[in-house]
Amino acid sequence: MKESICAVETLAKLIVKQPHATLGQVLPTLGNFIKIHPRQVDSWRDIWGYTSDRPGVRHGAPESDTGPVTSQEALHMLVTCSSFVTYLLERAANAKISLA
């Protein structure tokens, strides 16, 4: 799960040219660089918050009140993040943004 959300974070940072920021910091400005609906940005802010709050995702403590991270959660994040990375790549290409 960590690697999935980190892929989204890395690509978003490349798009907005802020390599030292976090996904939470670059999401508000993403719409200045690519065409993206504000609700999509809001939903990714929520997903980022989930990965920050859910023990065992981006930070230690694999067990919590909700139990360990499940394979279902991991698969959901993999597919969701993969889809968003593909979306961001296409939007960046349409905006002629160099990711190098």
C-alpha positions in Angstrom: 0.0 0.0 0.0 2.8 2.4 0.8 4.4 1.9 -2.6 1.1 2.5 -4.3 0.4 5.8 -2.7 4.1 6.8 -3.0 3.8 6.4 -6.8 0.9 8.8 -6.8 2.8 11.2 -4.6 6.0 11.1 -6.8 4.1 11.7 -10.0 2.1 14.6 -8.6 5.3 16.2 -7.3 6.9 15.8 -10.7 3.9 17.5 -12.4 3.9 20.5 -10.1 7.7 20.6 -10.0 7.9 20.4 -6.2 10.2 17.4 -5.5 10.5 18.0 -1.7 6.8 18.4 -1.0 4.2 15.8 0.1 1.1 14.8 -1.8 -0.9 16.7 0.7 1.0 19.8 -0.1 0.9 19.5 -3.9 -2.8 18.4 -4.3 -4.2 21.9 -3.9 -2.0 23.2 -6.8 -2.4 20.2 -9.1 -5.3 21.9 -11.0 -2.9 24.8 -12.0 -0.9 22.3 -14.0 -3.4 19.7 -15.4 -7.1 19.6 -16.1 -8.6 17.9 -13.0 -11.9 18.3 -11.3 -11.7 19.8 -7.8 -13.7 16.8 -6.4 -11.0 14.5 -7.7 -8.4 16.5 -5.8 -10.7 16.3 -2.7 -11.0 12.6 -3.0 -7.2 12.1 -3.2 -6.7 14.4 -0.2 -9.0 12.0 1.6 -7.2 8.9 0.4 -3.9 10.5 1.4 -5.4 11.2 4.8 -6.4 7.6 5.1 -2.9 6.3 4.2 -1.5 8.7 6.8 -4.0 7.8 9.6 -4.3 4.0 8.9 -1.6 2.3 11.0 0.5 0.0 8.9 0.0 1.8 5.6 2.6 4.6 5.5 3.8 4.5 9.1 4.6 1.8 11.5 2.2 -0.1 13.8 0.7 -2.8 11.6 -2.0 -3.5 14.1 -4.6 -1.0 15.3 -8.2 -0.9 16.6 -9.3 -1.8 13.1 -6.8 -4.7 12.9 -3.9 -5.3 10.6 -4.0 -4.0 7.0 -5.8 -6.6 4.9 -5.0 -8.0 1.5 -8.3 -6.5 0.3 -7.2 -3.0 1.4 -3.8 -3.5 -0.3 -5.4 -4.6 -3.5 -7.9 -1.7 -3.4 -5.0 0.8 -3.0 -2.9 -0.9 -5.7 -5.7 -0.7 -8.3 -6.9 2.8 -7.2 -3.4 4.3 -7.2 -2.5 2.5 -10.5 -5.5 4.0 -12.1 -4.8 7.5 -10.8 -1.2 7.3 -11.9 -2.3 6.4 -15.4 -4.8 9.3 -15.3 -2.1 11.8 -14.2 0.3 10.6 -16.9 -2.3 11.2 -19.6 -3.3 14.6 -18.2 0.4 15.6 -18.0 1.0 14.5 -21.5 -2.1 16.5 -22.7 -0.7 19.5 -20.9 2.7 18.9 -22.5 4.3 18.7 -19.1 7.8 17.2 -19.1 8.3 14.7 -16.2 12.0 14.4 -16.7 
